[in-house]
Protein backbone atom coordinates (compact mmCIF):
# COMPACT_ATOMS: atom_id res chain seq x y z
CA UNK A 1 0.00 0.00 0.00
CA UNK A 2 1.19 3.49 -0.83
CA UNK A 3 2.44 5.79 1.94
CA UNK A 4 2.80 9.01 -0.03
CA UNK A 5 -0.27 11.24 -0.20
CA UNK A 6 -0.11 11.77 -3.96
CA UNK A 7 0.25 8.02 -4.55
CA UNK A 8 -2.82 7.36 -2.38
CA UNK A 9 -4.76 9.90 -4.43
CA UNK A 10 -3.65 8.26 -7.69
CA UNK A 11 -4.95 4.92 -6.41
CA UNK A 12 -8.36 6.45 -5.64
CA UNK A 13 -8.52 8.26 -8.99
CA UNK A 14 -7.52 5.11 -10.86
CA UNK A 15 -10.26 3.11 -9.12
CA UNK A 16 -12.84 5.76 -10.02
CA UNK A 17 -11.76 5.90 -13.66
CA UNK A 18 -11.60 2.11 -13.91
CA UNK A 19 -15.19 1.82 -12.65
CA UNK A 20 -16.37 4.46 -15.14
CA UNK A 21 -14.57 2.81 -18.06
CA UNK A 22 -15.90 -0.60 -17.07
CA UNK A 23 -19.49 0.71 -17.02
CA UNK A 24 -19.06 2.32 -20.44
CA UNK A 25 -17.50 -0.84 -21.95
CA UNK A 26 -20.35 -2.88 -20.49
CA UNK A 27 -22.92 -0.56 -22.08
CA UNK A 28 -21.18 -0.93 -25.46
CA UNK A 29 -21.17 -4.73 -25.19
CA UNK A 30 -24.87 -4.74 -24.28
CA UNK A 31 -25.78 -2.57 -27.27
CA UNK A 32 -23.75 -4.84 -29.57
CA UNK A 33 -25.54 -7.91 -28.22
CA UNK A 34 -28.91 -6.27 -28.93
CA UNK A 35 -27.92 -5.73 -32.56
CA UNK A 36 -26.71 -9.32 -32.87
CA UNK A 37 -29.92 -10.62 -31.29
CA UNK A 38 -32.07 -8.63 -33.74
CA UNK A 39 -30.01 -9.94 -36.67
CA UNK A 40 -30.33 -13.51 -35.37
CA UNK A 41 -34.12 -13.02 -35.24
CA UNK A 42 -33.96 -11.70 -38.84
CA UNK A 43 -35.79 -8.54 -37.79
CA UNK A 44 -34.38 -5.87 -40.12
CA UNK A 45 -36.24 -2.91 -38.58
CA UNK A 46 -35.23 -3.79 -35.04
CA UNK A 47 -31.66 -4.46 -36.18
CA UNK A 48 -31.42 -1.03 -37.81
CA UNK A 49 -32.84 0.68 -34.72
CA UNK A 50 -30.43 -1.24 -32.49
CA UNK A 51 -27.56 -0.37 -34.84
CA UNK A 52 -28.35 3.35 -34.60
CA UNK A 53 -28.33 3.12 -30.81
CA UNK A 54 -25.16 0.99 -30.72
CA UNK A 55 -23.35 3.39 -33.05
CA UNK A 56 -24.24 6.27 -30.77
CA UNK A 57 -23.04 4.41 -27.67
CA UNK A 58 -19.78 3.35 -29.34
CA UNK A 59 -19.03 6.87 -30.61
CA UNK A 60 -19.74 8.23 -27.13
CA UNK A 61 -17.32 5.73 -25.59
CA UNK A 62 -14.73 6.72 -28.20
CA UNK A 63 -15.10 10.43 -27.42
CA UNK A 64 -14.64 9.68 -23.71
CA UNK A 65 -11.37 7.93 -24.43
CA UNK A 66 -12.53 4.44 -23.50
CA UNK A 67 -11.95 3.12 -27.03
CA UNK A 68 -9.42 4.18 -29.66
CA UNK A 69 -11.08 5.74 -32.70
CA UNK A 70 -10.00 2.87 -34.99
CA UNK A 71 -11.39 0.31 -32.53
CA UNK A 72 -14.71 2.18 -32.42
CA UNK A 73 -14.78 2.47 -36.22
CA UNK A 74 -14.10 -1.26 -36.55
CA UNK A 75 -16.95 -2.13 -34.17
CA UNK A 76 -19.40 0.12 -36.04
CA UNK A 77 -18.26 -1.25 -39.40
CA UNK A 78 -18.71 -4.86 -38.35
CA UNK A 79 -22.16 -4.18 -36.93
CA UNK A 80 -23.21 -2.29 -40.08
CA UNK A 81 -22.01 -5.17 -42.23
CA UNK A 82 -23.95 -7.60 -40.05
CA UNK A 83 -27.18 -5.59 -40.27
CA UNK A 84 -26.81 -5.21 -44.04
CA UNK A 85 -26.54 -8.99 -44.37
CA UNK A 86 -30.12 -9.39 -43.09
CA UNK A 87 -32.37 -10.00 -46.07
N, C-alpha and C positions, 0 to 999 in steps of 0.2 A: 504494500500500500504506500502511496505517495506521502511524503512528509511536507513538501514545499506547497505553500498556499496556491501558487499558480498551477502546479501540477494537479492538485485536488480539483481546482476549477475546470481544468481541461478534461478530467475524467467525467465530471458532471455534464459538461457541455457535449462531450462525445456520446454519452448515454442518451441525452435528449435528442441529438441529431440522428442517432441510430434508430431510436424509436420512431421518429418522424419518417425517416427514409423507409423503414420496414413497413409502416402503414401505407405509404404511397405505393411501394412495390406490390403490396398485397392487393390494393385497389386495382392496379394495372392488371395483375394476374386474373382477378375476378372478372374484369371487363372482357379480357381475352377469352376466358372460358365461356362467357355468355355468347360471344360471337360464334365460337366453335360449336356450342350446343345448338344454336339456331341453324347453322349450316348442316349439322348432323340430322336435324329434323327436316331439312330441305325447305325451310321457311324463308324465302328470299326477302320478304318485307321486314321480318323481324331481324334477319341477319344484317340488312342494310342499316336499320335503326341502331342495332347493337354496335355495328362498325363505326357509325358516326360518334356514338358515345365513347367507345374504346379509343378512337383516334384523339378525341378531346382529352381524355384522361392521360394518354401516353404523352401527348404534346405538353400537357401541364407538368407531368413528372420530369420531362426533359428540360423545361424552362426552370424548374426548381433545382436542377443539377443532380437529380437522382439517376437519370440515364444520360449517356452520351448521345449527341444528336444523331450519329449514325446508327446507334443501337435502336433509338426510337423510330427512325426512318425505316429500319429493317423490319421492326415489329409491325408497323403500319402497312408496309408493302406486303408482307406475308398475309396479313389479315385481309387486305383488299383482294389479293389474288385468290384467297380461299372463298371469299364472298362471291367473287365473279365466276367461280367455278360452279356455283349453284345454278342449275338450269330451271 
